[in-house]
Amino acid sequence: MMTQAEIRNRLKDKTVGIAGCGGLGSNAAISLARIGVCSFVIVDFDHVDESNLNRQYYFREQIGDRKVDALSLNMTRINKAIRIESHAVRIESEDVKTLFGKCDIIIEAFDRADAKTMLIETVMEHLPQIPLIVGNGMAGIGGFQDLRIVHWSENVYVCGDGSSEISDELPPLAPRVAIVANMQANLALELLIK
């Protein structure tokens, strides 16, 4: 077993990419900042909205702020030594290598299935040496026993139940979203300190 100091020492030179700063991305980033990751690349085009507060790591006074700015502020409030490269853009396949090419690991945190697919395909083709941790299936209430991690391909891992789709009947809510985000963060930690 490693001490907290040993874990922080192993993480201090690692860079984590966060693709999407919503429910998964904001919560995973905060957890990783708390345990000692000191370098991040965070990317999201969106702004904090009141409807985000039920599951995303933002505060009422941040409504209207760009998510990358609000998340950067929240992370540096935890650790002032954190280095954050933020990009307020919508990620396109041609940007993935430039944005995340220097990362040690990438956490996918998109809402839309087509964006998830684009990132998975692009990372597998152009950045196969970088582990990608995807979130899929975290909508609704309960069913925690169905959440799992699947090693989907050589460098792609999927966290979630793999089936629950967000809808009016199955909204994304803080408990399951945060659990999956922390599954992503925990797996990232495991892979980074190996």
N, C-alpha and C positions, 0 to 999 in steps of 0.2 A: 504494500500500500504506500502511496506517496503522500507527503505532507502538502498542505496548502502552498507553502513556499516553493516546494519542488514543482508543483503543478504550474504555478505562476511563472517560474523560471523557464519551463518548457514552452509556455504559451507566448512569452514576451516578444518573440520575433516572428510569430505567425500572423498571417493576414486572412481574415474571413470576409468573403463577399456575401452580401445580402441583396438578393434580387427581389425587390418588393418590400415595402416598409409598412404593411398592414398588420393584420392580426398575427400571422406567423412571424413575419420578418421583424416587427418591432419587439415582440416578446422574446424571440430567440436572441436578438442582438443585445437586449438588456441582460439576459441570463449570461451570455458570453462575456459581456463587459464586467459583470459582477465577479466572474471567476478568474479574470486575469488576461483575457485576450486584449491586446493593446493596439491592434491595427485592423481597420475595417475599410471596405469599399461598400457603400450603401447606395442603392439606386431605386428611385421611384419618382414618377412624374406627378403624383397626386398631392392634394392638400388635405389636412385634417378636417374632418366633418363631424358634426355632433353625433351622427349615426355610428361613427367609428368607436366611440367611447365605451361601448359595451364589450369590447374585446381587444382593443389595440392599446399599446402603452403610450397614451397621450393624455393630456389634461384639458379641461374646459377652456383655460386661457390660451391654449394652442390652436383652437378652432380657427381655420383660415390660413394657418401657417403651412408652408410646404412640409411634407412629411419628413424629407431628408433633413431639413433644418431643425424641426422639432425633435426628431429622434437623436440627432447629433447633440443637441442641448441636453436631453435626458441622459444620454450615455456619459457625457462629460461631467454631469453632476455626480455620477457614481465614481468616475475615475478621471481626474483632470489630465492624466498622462496619455489618455487614449488619443490615437491619431486616426482621423476619419477623413476619407476621401469620399465626398458625396456628389452625386449627379442627379439633378432633377430632370430626368428624361424618361421617355418611354423606351424600354429596351427592345431593339430590333436585332435580328440574327447577326447582321453585319457588325454590330457594336459589341457583341459578347466577348470576343477575344481581347479587344482593347480594354474594355471595362474590367474584366475579371482574370485576365491572363497572368497577373502576378499574385493571385490569391492562392492560398494553400488549400482552401476548401470553399465551396459555394453552397449557400442555402437558398433554395428556390421557395418563394413565398408569394406567388401570383394567385389571383382570384380565378382567372379565366383558363379553361382547359387548353385553348389554342396557344396561349402564352407559355404555359407549362411545357407543352409539346415542343414548341420552338426552342426553348432553352435546353431541354433534354437533348434534342437532336443536335443542336449546335455544339453543346459541350462534348457530347460523345464524339462528334466528328473533329472538332478543332482543338479541344482541350481535354483529351482522354486521360491525361495524367492527373487531373484535378478531380477529387471526389465531389459529387453533386448530391445534396440531400434534399429530396422533394417532399412536399406535404400534399397528401391526397386523401380526402375523406375524414372531415372533422366536424361536419354539421350536426346540429341537433343536441339532444340532452341524453345523458347516461351512456350506456354501452361502452364504458371504458375498457372492458375486457376484450373488446374487438379491435382496439388500437394496437398496432404492431409495427415492427420495422422489417421491411423486405429488402434483401440485397438483390436488386432487380437486374443489374448488369455489373460488369467489372468495376465501373466507377460511379454507378448510380444506385442510391438507396431511396426507398419510399417509406415515409412515416404516415400513419393514419389507419383508417379502416379500409381504405381502398374502394369504398362503395358509396358512402353517404354523400349525396349531392345537395348543395345549398338550394333551398327553395323557401317559399313562404311557410311551409309546414316544417321544414328543417333549417332554421336560421343558424348562422354562425354565432355562437355565444362563447363568452370568456372561458368557461371551464374546459371544454373539449379543445378549443382553439389553442389555449395556453398549454394544455397537456401535449398536444402535437408539436407546438413550437419548442417546448422544452425537451421533447424526444429528439427533435432535430438538433438542438443545442447540445444535448448529452452525447449524441452520436458524434457530432463535430468534435467535442472534447476528447472522446475516446480515440477518434482517428488522428487528431492533432498531437496527442501526447504519446502515441505509439513509438 
